[in-house]
Amino acid sequence: MVKLMSFEETIKRYEEGENAFDLAIEKWVRIKEAIQSAYNIQHFILIVRGASIKIALCVEFNDNCHLCPLEKLCNREKEGLFGKVMRLIQAYCIAGDILPRSTLFNLVDQLIAELEKTKEEFMKLRH
């Protein structure tokens, strides 16, 4: 199975100057690769744990979600895309690989695309 990004790796690379958005995108690309190779419930449990790890933007904005450019994706009060992905991964933890993966792949692809779009919009505002 693909090595998922840990919080320690994320923070180390962020402190070394890597872009917080790029790290978040890489986290989800690795998760998608892990989903492709997962074949038992234990793999999906590792994936849900990896998906739950905070990203560098959480640290950058000191957990002030209302200030973060990803608030719309992560919003816990309204169902954000992140919440939908997490619930679907959790369903795979229960059902294993008997569920078709196409829905999960599509949601993760959508999340990655939204991260890329938000990064682009945020970088335009900063320059």
Helices and strands as residue ranges (DSSP letters): H 7-15, H 20-37, H 41-52, H 56-60, G 65-67, H 71-74, H 81-95, G 96-98, H 102-126
